[in-house]
Amino acid sequence: IQHFLPGLPIEDNEHRSLGLQMSGYHSLSENANLAIGLDLESTNGRLQEFQERPTAGSAFLVGTIPVGKHYDYEVDATQIAPFVQYHHYFANGWDMTLGLRYEQMDYEYDNQMIDGRVQENGVPCGFGGCRFNRPADRDDDYGDWSPKFGLRYRINDLHTFSTRLQKGFRAPQATELYRLQNNQTVADLDSVEIDSFEVALEGAGSNWEYSVTGFYMDKQNEIVTDSGRLNLNDSDTRHKGVELAGAYELADNLTFFAAFNYARHTYEKDLENGALAISGNDVDSAPKTFGNFRLQWRPIDSVLTELEWVNMGDYYSNPENTADYEGHDVFNLRTSWEINSSLNLSLNILNITDEKYAERADWTSFGGDRYFVGEPVRAFLSLNWDMN
């Protein structure tokens, strides 16, 4: 059910695919290895959207969102992706990785209905046309290169330093290309691209481990849906921050685990051809901080109890940065008792403080704040019996 659309249409989709992954490895020397491979996939997908009941609301909504089929199309997709990777170990503690991947993605789109912005019987909608626009049959092809370069240095038996430079991509999805609305008859989209640079320091000892990763990413050609419901390559974002993770054994039966992220995600250009001035603003729904902290206690060998703290920082819920969500803290308690080798009893109490929070918050032009509400306090008692 498309519950977020007027008229509550039903989407029915299918997906069938067959893929093959193969790779070969060759030792060039004691210190150098070469890997060559190929990924293949053939996919057939179908999507249909049907509305049973008349649309309720304003004359505009009623006149532009008809009863009946809105979309009915099939897409045959073929992916071919060869890759090569070279790995070299140096005698001074360094090792290097060089990789290159090319992906060719081909779409063959077949519309099973009347083309354009008319009803399924060919009758035009009022107010300039139906909301849903069905492109004519077409083929779309995308070819993208993804190189990567990595270095790693073993500082000593406990600590390792590494760095990686990589270019990634994502070809447009079928729904972004062919599930169009309003007066967009062709979605002229390029692949989403991202350039990333990472540095990391990690280590481990007898009762501790840690990793610190800094990253910088520039994302271009992000596919967005503008206020006119047109799919456009109209976004450039930048992402930089640090990720921390670690564990420390406080005592023989007590261990602390932590993972924390601090980052800044910003728009680097205005959207909708300058109509939405957001350059320099924070990306909406992207918090600067979030983390997960766990304290595990094992009073006896057969009992394990864990207290978890999930922290979500505040974030803006619209690109203009005029509305925000304050974030939340959720606590969970889990206990497991291994009665014997075959029987295990566990009790999980989630959101033990009954925090009122949102799994995700955003902003809609027609209703203001919108919250996807998180679940209240709840408990699960389970008994597991292994008959082997």
NUTIRO-849480 format. One record per residue (C-alpha): residue in three letters; x, y, z. Coordinates in steps of 0.5 Angstrom, whole numbers, plus 500, padded with zeros to 3 digits. Layout:
+-----+-----+-----+-----+
: res :  px :  py :  pz :
+-----+-----+-----+-----+
: ALA :   X :   Y :   Z :
...
+-----+-----+-----+-----+
This chain:
+-----+-----+-----+-----+
: res :  px :  py :  pz :
+-----+-----+-----+-----+
: ILE : 500 : 500 : 500 :
: GLN : 503 : 507 : 498 :
: HIS : 500 : 510 : 504 :
: PHE : 504 : 516 : 503 :
: LEU : 500 : 518 : 497 :
: PRO : 493 : 521 : 496 :
: GLY : 488 : 515 : 494 :
: LEU : 493 : 509 : 497 :
: PRO : 495 : 506 : 491 :
: ILE : 497 : 499 : 491 :
: GLU : 504 : 497 : 489 :
: ASP : 506 : 490 : 486 :
: ASN : 513 : 488 : 484 :
: GLU : 517 : 482 : 482 :
: HIS : 524 : 481 : 481 :
: ARG : 528 : 475 : 478 :
: SER : 535 : 475 : 477 :
: LEU : 541 : 470 : 475 :
: GLY : 548 : 472 : 477 :
: LEU : 555 : 469 : 476 :
: GLN : 561 : 471 : 480 :
: MET : 568 : 468 : 478 :
: SER : 575 : 470 : 480 :
: GLY : 582 : 468 : 479 :
: TYR : 588 : 469 : 483 :
: HIS : 596 : 468 : 481 :
: SER : 602 : 469 : 486 :
: LEU : 607 : 473 : 482 :
: SER : 612 : 473 : 487 :
: GLU : 613 : 471 : 494 :
: ASN : 611 : 478 : 496 :
: ALA : 606 : 480 : 490 :
: ASN : 599 : 477 : 488 :
: LEU : 594 : 479 : 482 :
: ALA : 587 : 477 : 482 :
: ILE : 582 : 478 : 476 :
: GLY : 575 : 477 : 476 :
: LEU : 568 : 478 : 473 :
: ASP : 561 : 479 : 476 :
: LEU : 555 : 478 : 471 :
: GLU : 548 : 479 : 473 :
: SER : 541 : 478 : 468 :
: THR : 535 : 481 : 472 :
: ASN : 528 : 482 : 470 :
: GLY : 523 : 486 : 474 :
: ARG : 516 : 488 : 473 :
: LEU : 512 : 494 : 477 :
: GLN : 505 : 495 : 477 :
: GLU : 501 : 501 : 481 :
: PHE : 494 : 500 : 482 :
: GLN : 489 : 505 : 485 :
: GLU : 482 : 502 : 487 :
: ARG : 478 : 507 : 490 :
: PRO : 477 : 515 : 488 :
: THR : 482 : 520 : 491 :
: ALA : 479 : 524 : 497 :
: GLY : 481 : 531 : 498 :
: SER : 482 : 537 : 493 :
: ALA : 479 : 538 : 486 :
: PHE : 486 : 538 : 484 :
: LEU : 488 : 532 : 487 :
: VAL : 481 : 528 : 485 :
: GLY : 483 : 531 : 478 :
: THR : 490 : 529 : 477 :
: ILE : 490 : 522 : 481 :
: PRO : 485 : 517 : 477 :
: VAL : 482 : 510 : 479 :
: GLY : 486 : 505 : 476 :
: LYS : 493 : 503 : 474 :
: HIS : 498 : 508 : 474 :
: TYR : 504 : 504 : 472 :
: ASP : 505 : 498 : 469 :
: TYR : 512 : 496 : 466 :
: GLU : 518 : 491 : 465 :
: VAL : 525 : 492 : 465 :
: ASP : 531 : 487 : 463 :
: ALA : 537 : 489 : 466 :
: THR : 544 : 487 : 465 :
: GLN : 550 : 488 : 469 :
: ILE : 557 : 486 : 466 :
: ALA : 563 : 488 : 471 :
: PRO : 570 : 486 : 470 :
: PHE : 576 : 487 : 476 :
: VAL : 583 : 487 : 477 :
: GLN : 587 : 488 : 484 :
: TYR : 594 : 488 : 485 :
: HIS : 597 : 487 : 492 :
: HIS : 604 : 488 : 494 :
: TYR : 608 : 486 : 501 :
: PHE : 614 : 490 : 502 :
: ALA : 620 : 488 : 507 :
: ASN : 619 : 494 : 511 :
: GLY : 612 : 493 : 514 :
: TRP : 608 : 496 : 508 :
: ASP : 603 : 493 : 503 :
: MET : 600 : 496 : 498 :
: THR : 593 : 495 : 494 :
: LEU : 591 : 497 : 487 :
: GLY : 585 : 496 : 484 :
: LEU : 580 : 497 : 478 :
: ARG : 573 : 495 : 476 :
: TYR : 569 : 497 : 470 :
: GLU : 561 : 496 : 471 :
: GLN : 557 : 496 : 465 :
: MET : 549 : 497 : 466 :
: ASP : 544 : 496 : 461 :
: TYR : 536 : 497 : 462 :
: GLU : 531 : 495 : 457 :
: TYR : 524 : 498 : 459 :
: ASP : 518 : 496 : 456 :
: ASN : 512 : 500 : 458 :
: GLN : 505 : 496 : 458 :
: MET : 500 : 502 : 458 :
: ILE : 499 : 508 : 454 :
: ASP : 505 : 513 : 454 :
: GLY : 504 : 519 : 458 :
: ARG : 500 : 523 : 463 :
: VAL : 493 : 520 : 461 :
: GLN : 489 : 515 : 465 :
: GLU : 489 : 508 : 463 :
: ASN : 484 : 508 : 458 :
: GLY : 487 : 514 : 455 :
: VAL : 482 : 519 : 458 :
: PRO : 486 : 526 : 459 :
: CYS : 486 : 528 : 467 :
: GLY : 484 : 535 : 469 :
: PHE : 489 : 541 : 471 :
: GLY : 494 : 539 : 465 :
: GLY : 495 : 532 : 466 :
: CYS : 495 : 526 : 471 :
: ARG : 500 : 526 : 476 :
: PHE : 503 : 520 : 474 :
: ASN : 507 : 520 : 467 :
: ARG : 509 : 513 : 463 :
: PRO : 515 : 514 : 459 :
: ALA : 515 : 511 : 452 :
: ASP : 519 : 504 : 451 :
: ARG : 527 : 506 : 451 :
: ASP : 534 : 503 : 453 :
: ASP : 539 : 506 : 458 :
: ASP : 546 : 504 : 458 :
: TYR : 551 : 506 : 464 :
: GLY : 559 : 505 : 464 :
: ASP : 563 : 507 : 470 :
: TRP : 570 : 506 : 472 :
: SER : 572 : 505 : 480 :
: PRO : 579 : 505 : 482 :
: LYS : 582 : 504 : 489 :
: PHE : 589 : 505 : 492 :
: GLY : 591 : 503 : 499 :
: LEU : 597 : 503 : 503 :
: ARG : 598 : 499 : 510 :
: TYR : 603 : 500 : 515 :
: ARG : 604 : 495 : 521 :
: ILE : 607 : 499 : 526 :
: ASN : 609 : 494 : 531 :
: ASP : 605 : 487 : 533 :
: LEU : 599 : 492 : 537 :
: HIS : 598 : 497 : 532 :
: THR : 597 : 498 : 524 :
: PHE : 596 : 504 : 520 :
: SER : 592 : 504 : 513 :
: THR : 590 : 509 : 508 :
: ARG : 585 : 508 : 502 :
: LEU : 583 : 513 : 496 :
: GLN : 577 : 510 : 492 :
: LYS : 572 : 512 : 487 :
: GLY : 565 : 509 : 487 :
: PHE : 559 : 510 : 483 :
: ARG : 551 : 508 : 483 :
: ALA : 548 : 507 : 476 :
: PRO : 540 : 510 : 477 :
: GLN : 535 : 505 : 479 :
: ALA : 529 : 503 : 475 :
: THR : 524 : 507 : 479 :
: GLU : 528 : 513 : 478 :
: LEU : 529 : 513 : 471 :
: TYR : 522 : 510 : 469 :
: ARG : 517 : 512 : 475 :
: LEU : 516 : 519 : 473 :
: GLN : 511 : 524 : 475 :
: ASN : 508 : 531 : 472 :
: ASN : 511 : 533 : 466 :
: GLN : 518 : 529 : 466 :
: THR : 517 : 524 : 460 :
: VAL : 525 : 523 : 460 :
: ALA : 529 : 522 : 466 :
: ASP : 536 : 524 : 464 :
: LEU : 540 : 522 : 469 :
: ASP : 548 : 520 : 470 :
: SER : 551 : 515 : 475 :
: VAL : 552 : 518 : 482 :
: GLU : 559 : 519 : 484 :
: ILE : 563 : 519 : 490 :
: ASP : 570 : 520 : 491 :
: SER : 573 : 518 : 498 :
: PHE : 579 : 518 : 502 :
: GLU : 580 : 515 : 509 :
: VAL : 586 : 514 : 514 :
: ALA : 585 : 509 : 520 :
: LEU : 589 : 507 : 526 :
: GLU : 587 : 500 : 529 :
: GLY : 590 : 496 : 534 :
: ALA : 589 : 490 : 539 :
: GLY : 592 : 487 : 546 :
: SER : 590 : 482 : 551 :
: ASN : 584 : 486 : 554 :
: TRP : 583 : 491 : 549 :
: GLU : 582 : 493 : 542 :
: TYR : 581 : 500 : 538 :
: SER : 580 : 503 : 531 :
: VAL : 580 : 510 : 529 :
: THR : 578 : 512 : 522 :
: GLY : 578 : 519 : 519 :
: PHE : 574 : 520 : 512 :
: TYR : 573 : 525 : 507 :
: MET : 568 : 524 : 501 :
: ASP : 565 : 528 : 496 :
: LYS : 559 : 526 : 493 :
: GLN : 556 : 528 : 486 :
: ASN : 550 : 527 : 481 :
: GLU : 546 : 525 : 487 :
: ILE : 539 : 524 : 485 :
: VAL : 534 : 528 : 488 :
: THR : 526 : 529 : 487 :
: ASP : 525 : 536 : 487 :
: SER : 519 : 540 : 489 :
: GLY : 515 : 539 : 482 :
: ARG : 517 : 531 : 483 :
: LEU : 522 : 531 : 478 :
: ASN : 528 : 526 : 478 :
: LEU : 534 : 530 : 477 :
: ASN : 542 : 530 : 478 :
: ASP : 541 : 536 : 482 :
: SER : 546 : 535 : 488 :
: ASP : 553 : 535 : 491 :
: THR : 554 : 534 : 498 :
: ARG : 561 : 533 : 502 :
: HIS : 562 : 529 : 508 :
: LYS : 567 : 529 : 513 :
: GLY : 568 : 526 : 520 :
: VAL : 571 : 521 : 524 :
: GLU : 569 : 514 : 527 :
: LEU : 571 : 511 : 533 :
: ALA : 570 : 504 : 536 :
: GLY : 573 : 500 : 541 :
: ALA : 573 : 495 : 547 :
: TYR : 576 : 494 : 554 :
: GLU : 576 : 488 : 559 :
: LEU : 574 : 492 : 565 :
: ALA : 575 : 486 : 569 :
: ASP : 575 : 478 : 568 :
: ASN : 567 : 478 : 567 :
: LEU : 566 : 485 : 565 :
: THR : 567 : 488 : 558 :
: PHE : 565 : 495 : 555 :
: PHE : 564 : 496 : 548 :
: ALA : 563 : 503 : 544 :
: ALA : 562 : 505 : 537 :
: PHE : 561 : 513 : 536 :
: ASN : 561 : 517 : 530 :
: TYR : 562 : 525 : 529 :
: ALA : 561 : 528 : 522 :
: ARG : 559 : 534 : 518 :
: HIS : 555 : 533 : 512 :
: THR : 553 : 539 : 508 :
: TYR : 550 : 541 : 501 :
: GLU : 555 : 544 : 496 :
: LYS : 551 : 547 : 491 :
: ASP : 543 : 550 : 491 :
: LEU : 538 : 545 : 488 :
: GLU : 533 : 546 : 483 :
: ASN : 537 : 550 : 479 :
: GLY : 538 : 555 : 484 :
: ALA : 531 : 556 : 487 :
: LEU : 533 : 552 : 493 :
: ALA : 539 : 556 : 496 :
: ILE : 542 : 551 : 501 :
: SER : 549 : 551 : 499 :
: GLY : 553 : 550 : 506 :
: ASN : 547 : 548 : 509 :
: ASP : 547 : 541 : 513 :
: VAL : 544 : 535 : 509 :
: ASP : 537 : 534 : 512 :
: SER : 536 : 527 : 516 :
: ALA : 544 : 527 : 517 :
: PRO : 546 : 527 : 525 :
: LYS : 553 : 530 : 526 :
: THR : 553 : 525 : 532 :
: PHE : 551 : 518 : 534 :
: GLY : 553 : 512 : 538 :
: ASN : 552 : 505 : 541 :
: PHE : 555 : 503 : 548 :
: ARG : 555 : 496 : 551 :
: LEU : 557 : 494 : 558 :
: GLN : 557 : 486 : 558 :
: TRP : 557 : 483 : 565 :
: ARG : 558 : 475 : 566 :
: PRO : 557 : 473 : 573 :
: ILE : 557 : 466 : 572 :
: ASP : 560 : 462 : 565 :
: SER : 552 : 461 : 564 :
: VAL : 549 : 468 : 564 :
: LEU : 551 : 474 : 560 :
: THR : 547 : 480 : 561 :
: GLU : 548 : 487 : 557 :
: LEU : 546 : 494 : 558 :
: GLU : 546 : 498 : 551 :
: TRP : 545 : 505 : 550 :
: VAL : 544 : 507 : 543 :
: ASN : 545 : 515 : 542 :
: MET : 542 : 519 : 536 :
: GLY : 544 : 526 : 536 :
: ASP : 540 : 532 : 533 :
: TYR : 539 : 533 : 526 :
: TYR : 536 : 538 : 521 :
: SER : 529 : 535 : 518 :
: ASN : 529 : 539 : 512 :
: PRO : 534 : 542 : 507 :
: GLU : 533 : 549 : 509 :
: ASN : 535 : 548 : 516 :
: THR : 529 : 551 : 519 :
: ALA : 526 : 545 : 522 :
: ASP : 530 : 540 : 526 :
: TYR : 529 : 533 : 531 :
: GLU : 532 : 534 : 537 :
: GLY : 535 : 526 : 537 :
: HIS : 534 : 521 : 543 :
: ASP : 537 : 516 : 547 :
: VAL : 534 : 509 : 548 :
: PHE : 537 : 504 : 553 :
: ASN : 536 : 496 : 552 :
: LEU : 537 : 490 : 557 :
: ARG : 539 : 483 : 554 :
: THR : 540 : 477 : 559 :
: SER : 541 : 470 : 556 :
: TRP : 542 : 464 : 561 :
: GLU : 545 : 457 : 558 :
: ILE : 541 : 452 : 562 :
: ASN : 545 : 446 : 559 :
: SER : 548 : 445 : 552 :
: SER : 541 : 444 : 549 :
: LEU : 537 : 449 : 553 :
: ASN : 538 : 457 : 553 :
: LEU : 533 : 462 : 556 :
: SER : 533 : 469 : 554 :
: LEU : 530 : 476 : 556 :
: ASN : 530 : 482 : 552 :
: ILE : 527 : 489 : 554 :
: LEU : 528 : 494 : 549 :
: ASN : 527 : 501 : 550 :
: ILE : 527 : 500 : 558 :
: THR : 525 : 508 : 559 :
: ASP : 520 : 508 : 555 :
: GLU : 523 : 514 : 551 :
: LYS : 518 : 517 : 546 :
: TYR : 523 : 518 : 539 :
: ALA : 523 : 517 : 532 :
: GLU : 526 : 512 : 528 :
: ARG : 527 : 518 : 522 :
: ALA : 524 : 525 : 522 :
: ASP : 523 : 529 : 516 :
: TRP : 519 : 535 : 513 :
: THR : 514 : 535 : 508 :
: SER : 511 : 541 : 504 :
: PHE : 504 : 539 : 506 :
: GLY : 504 : 537 : 513 :
: GLY : 510 : 540 : 517 :
: ASP : 514 : 535 : 521 :
: ARG : 513 : 528 : 520 :
: TYR : 515 : 522 : 525 :
: PHE : 516 : 515 : 523 :
: VAL : 515 : 513 : 531 :
: GLY : 520 : 508 : 534 :
: GLU : 517 : 503 : 539 :
: PRO : 515 : 503 : 546 :
: VAL : 518 : 499 : 552 :
: ARG : 517 : 492 : 550 :
: ALA : 520 : 485 : 552 :
: PHE : 521 : 478 : 549 :
: LEU : 522 : 472 : 553 :
: SER : 525 : 466 : 549 :
: LEU : 526 : 459 : 550 :
: ASN : 531 : 455 : 545 :
: TRP : 532 : 448 : 545 :
: ASP : 537 : 445 : 541 :
: MET : 536 : 438 : 539 :
: ASN : 542 : 436 : 536 :
+-----+-----+-----+-----+
